[in-house]
Amino acid sequence: MEIVFLGTSAMQPTKERNLSAILLSYKNENILVDCGEGTQRQFRLMDLKPTKITKILITHLHGDHIFGLPGLMQNLEVNNYNGVLEIYGPKGTAEFFKFLFKLGVFVKLRYKITEIEDGIICNQKDFMIKAKKLDHGKLCYGYEFIEKDRRKINLNYLKKFGLKQHPILKNLQNGKSIIWNKKKIDVNKATNLIKGKKVSFVIDTAYCKNCISISKDSDLLISEATFIDELKDRAKEYKHLTAKQAAEIAKKSKSKKLVLTHFSQRYKNEDKILKEAKSVFKNTIAAKDFMKIEI
């Protein structure tokens, strides 16, 4: 699993940072979380192909998170996007795309829009995606990408039963014990359980209990940190997080690693932000545009 930060600024771009966009790649899936203005150019600068995007998750309908969509959709159309683009977002997402369609931004592109509510919004063989409301005034969602647990066959153990390659092994991989030559093969002895990874996205929100719920037991928590704590009143007014609050969420949720993003343009570098967060949660890094993380 790889995460690429395509934009890490809040509200306005800076010379160093583009607006919010994150790409999560997993097997054949390329999932774009938000699409700030200029995102398609960020793809080009990283030699990434937008036509490989399979899903788009929209956290909310504020401009700095969606104004890159018209250009991206047009890019996909002129480059003969092959497939049906899955788009997930809050109520109002379908109306936004209907407006783009009327403008002639894209005509032939095939896409499917799902206006989400709290809960599982996508459930596939190897992973699921959950959404939960956050507190940002306008309807806003955080997301959990959860890789499903899987079982690896213990071939040495199966040798005792004279069992090698056989279709019945699929039952073991599905978590079921089997009978072979009138002997029971216990799934817990015949397989090793490999715990799936979890990546959580907490973008644009005031501090609330759902921040912690979304982030619980994350291998990687990606959280906004628009302000430092000395501006906590402003953060509260505009319904954003401080770096300290993001770190507290990571700590309370028992996340393994925290990546901060969505920084106010007032901060020329992330030194103060990172120092504040690390005082609460040590395993914290600050995202930069084009940064990659593998988990």
N, C-alpha and C positions, 0 to 999 in steps of 0.2 A: 504494500500500500504506500502510495506517495502523495504528499500534499505539496502543492505549489502555490505560493502567495503571489498573485498577479497585481494586487493593489492593497495598500495598507493605510491609506489616509482616510480621515473622517471629513465629510461634508464638502471639502474642497481639495483638489489635487495640489501637490507641491512640486518643486523641481525634482525631488527625490522619490516621491510617492504618488502612485495613481490611486484612483478611488477603488472602493471595496470590491474584491473578487478573489475567490479561492477555488482552486481546482483539486479535487480528490480523484486519484486514479486507482482503480482496484480491478485486477484481471482485465476484462473487456469493457469495464465501465469507466467513463470519465464524467464526473459529476461536478458541475460548476455551481458554486454557492455565491449568489449575487453577481451582478454584472454592471459595475460602475462605468461611467463614460470612459472610453478609451481602452476597454478591455480587449477588444479584438487586436489592437496594436500591441498590447502586452503579449498576446499569444505569438504574434509574429517575431517580436524581439527575443522570445525564448525558443523559437523554431518549433512551436507547438501548432498542431492543426486543429482549428475550431471544428472541422467536420468530424472529428472523433468524439465530440461531446455527445453523451447519451441522455443526460438528464440535467435540468437546471432547477435548483432550489432557490426560491426567492424568499428572503426573510421578511421583507415588508416593502411597501410601494413608495418609499422616499426616493427622490431623484438620484441621490448619490449611490444608490444600490441598484437602480434599474435603467438609467439613461444610456447605458451601453448596449441594451438589448436591441434597439432598432438597427444599429450598425452590425451587430453580431448576426441577427437573423438574416439580414440582407447578404452578409458574407456567406452564410450557409447556403442560401438559395443560389447565388451565382456560382458557387463551387459544387453544385449538384449534390447536396447533402443526401446521403443514402440511408433512409430509415425514418422512423417516426420519433421526433424529439419529444421527450417527456418533460413537462414543465409543471412544477408544484409551487403553489404560492397561496397567500391569504385571499379572502373574498375581495373581489375587485380585479384580480389578475386576468380573468377572462375578458373583462371589459377593456382593460388596457391593451390586450393583444388584438381585440376587435378594432380598436382605434388605429393601431399600427397597420392592420390589414386594409382599412379604409384609405390610409395614406399611401398605400401601394408600396410599403417597405418590403413586403414579401407577398407572393401570390401563390406559388406552387409548393412552397415548403410544407411538408407534412408534420403536424405536431398535435400533441394531446395535452390539454390543460386540466389539472386537478386542483380545485380550490380546497384547501386542507382544513382540517380541524385537529384537535389534540388526539394523539394516538399514532398507531402504525399507518404510515401513508404509502409505504412500498415494502413488499415482502417477497423476496426472491430466494432462490435455492441457497445461496451462500451468504446473504446479508439481508438486513432490513433497515429501513429508515423510519425514525419516529420524529414527530413534531410536538412542540408544546408552546403555548402562548407565553410571551414575555411582556414586560411592562415598558412600552415606549410611546404611549399615547395612541398613535396609529396602530392598528392591528399588526402584530409582529410575532414571528415564531423563531424559536431556536430549534436546532436539529441534532439528532443523534444518528450517526452511522455505526451500525452494530454488525460486525462480522459474526456469523453463526459458528458455534463450537463444531468441531469436526473430530472424527475418530481415525486414528492411524493404526493399521493392522500390525499386530505383533507377530511377525512371521516365525520367529524362534519358538514362540509358544505353540503355534499351530503345527509345527513339525511333530510335536508329540502325538498329534492325532492323524498324521499322514495327510494333512490338508494343505494344499498349496493354492493354485489358481482354480477358482470355481465361482460360478454366479452366486452361490450361497453366501459368499463373503460380503456381498452388498448388505445383507441383513445385519451383519456385525457393524458395518460402517453407519448403518441407520440406528445403532444403539440397541439391537436386539440379540439376545443369546440364541444359539442355534443347536440343533441335534445333528451329529455327524457320526455315522457308524454306531448308532445307538448310544452315543456318549454326548452329554451336554457340554457345550463349550460356552463358558461364561464370558459375556461381552466385556466385562470389566477387566478380565485377565487377558483376553485375546486382542484387546485394543488399548491404545493410549489416547486419552481425551486431550485435545489441543484447544485451549481456550481462545475464542475469537477476540479480535481487537475492537476497541471502541474509540471513535473520534466524535467529539461534541463541538457544536458551534453555538456560541452565545454572543450574538452580534446585535448591537443597538438595544439597550435595555437599562432601566434602573435596577438596582439591587432588589431581588425578589426571591421567594422560595423556589420558584421554578428554575432559576439559574442553577441552583444546587441540584435539583431533581434531574435536570437534563444532563448535568455534568457527572453524576454519580459513577464512580469507578471507571472513569475515562482513562484510556492509555494516553490520549492526547486531548487536552482541552484547549480550544481556540476561543479566546475571549477578547472582546473589545476592551480598551483601556484608554478612553478618550482624554481623560484628565488625570492629573496627580491629585493627591488628597487635599492639598491646600485649596483646591477649587471644587471640593465636594458639594458645596451648596449649588454651584453652577451645574455640576453633574446631575444633581437631584432635580433641578429646575428643567433641564433639557432631557431628563430620563436617560442618562448614560452612566457608565461605570468609571470609577477611578482605578488606577493600577492596584491600589491596596485592596479594593473590593474584589477585583478579579482574582487576586491572590487568595483572599479569604474564601472565595467560592471554590477554588482549586483545593484548598486545604480541607474545607468542610465536606467536599464531595469525594475526598480520597482519590483525586486524580493523580496520575503518575507524573505528568509533565504539562506545563502551562506555556502556551504561546500567546503573547499579547499582540494585538493589531488594532486598527482603526484609531490612529492617533490624531489629535488636534494639530492643525498646522502651526500652532504657536510653539510647538516643540521642534527645534531644529535638529535635535538628535534624541535618541531614546534613553539617554543615560539616567536622568532623574526618574523616568517611568520604571525602568528596569530595577534600579536600586530600591525604589519603594516596594515593588512587588516581591523582590527577592528577600526583603526583610521579613516577609510573612511566609513565603513559599519559595524555597531555594531553587527548585528545579524549574526555573522560569527563563524563557528567552523572549526577546522582542523580534517580531517579524520585520523583514525588509522586503521590498519588492523583489521578486524573482528568487526568493529563498525557497529551497526544497527541503522537505523532511520525509524520511522513510521510517515506517514503523512495521 
